[in-house]
Amino acid sequence: LEADIAHLNALLLNGSLDGSHETEDLTEILARLDSADGVAKGIEGRLDGILGTLDNILSSLE
């Protein structure tokens, strides 16, 4: 994930986006953002599961 963020930063700071490779750069940025969104959703799902388990444990202790 950190490598993707660094690559996105490099594209944004050093990318051509001047018309010569604009479409390719933009396509790559969007693909990487989509991938990062998928990773974030997966992590969110796992955290929800962990919180649910902790909730159940706390409820059983009461």
C-alpha positions as CSV (number, residue, x, y, z in Angstrom):
1,L,0.0,0.0,0.0
2,E,2.8,2.4,0.9
3,A,4.5,1.6,-2.5
4,D,1.2,2.5,-4.3
5,I,0.9,5.8,-2.4
6,A,4.5,6.7,-3.2
7,H,3.9,5.8,-6.9
8,L,0.8,7.9,-7.0
9,N,2.7,10.8,-5.5
10,A,5.4,10.4,-8.1
11,L,2.9,10.3,-10.9
12,L,1.1,13.4,-9.6
13,L,4.3,15.4,-9.0
14,N,6.4,14.2,-12.0
15,G,3.7,12.8,-14.3
16,S,3.5,14.2,-17.7
17,L,-0.2,15.1,-17.6
18,D,0.7,17.6,-20.3
19,G,-1.2,15.8,-23.0
20,S,1.6,13.5,-24.2
21,H,0.7,10.6,-21.8
22,E,-2.2,12.2,-20.0
23,T,-4.6,9.3,-20.7
24,E,-2.2,6.6,-19.7
25,D,-1.2,8.4,-16.5
26,L,-4.8,9.1,-15.6
27,T,-5.7,5.5,-16.3
28,E,-2.9,4.3,-14.0
29,I,-3.8,6.7,-11.2
30,L,-7.5,5.7,-11.3
31,A,-6.6,2.0,-11.4
32,R,-4.3,2.4,-8.4
33,L,-6.9,4.4,-6.5
34,D,-9.5,1.7,-7.2
35,S,-7.1,-0.9,-5.9
36,A,-6.4,1.1,-2.8
37,D,-10.2,1.4,-2.3
38,G,-10.5,-2.3,-2.5
39,V,-7.8,-2.8,0.1
40,A,-9.4,-0.3,2.4
41,K,-12.8,-2.0,2.2
42,G,-11.2,-5.3,3.0
43,I,-9.5,-3.9,6.0
44,E,-12.7,-2.2,7.1
45,G,-14.5,-5.6,6.8
46,R,-11.9,-7.3,9.0
47,L,-12.0,-4.5,11.6
48,D,-15.8,-4.8,11.7
49,G,-15.4,-8.6,12.3
50,I,-12.9,-8.0,15.1
51,L,-15.1,-5.4,16.8
52,G,-18.1,-7.7,16.5
53,T,-16.1,-10.5,18.2
54,L,-15.0,-8.1,20.9
55,D,-18.6,-7.1,21.4
56,N,-19.6,-10.7,21.8
57,I,-16.8,-11.3,24.3
58,L,-17.8,-8.3,26.4
59,S,-21.4,-9.3,26.4
60,S,-20.6,-12.8,27.6
61,L,-18.6,-11.4,30.5
62,E,-21.5,-9.3,31.8
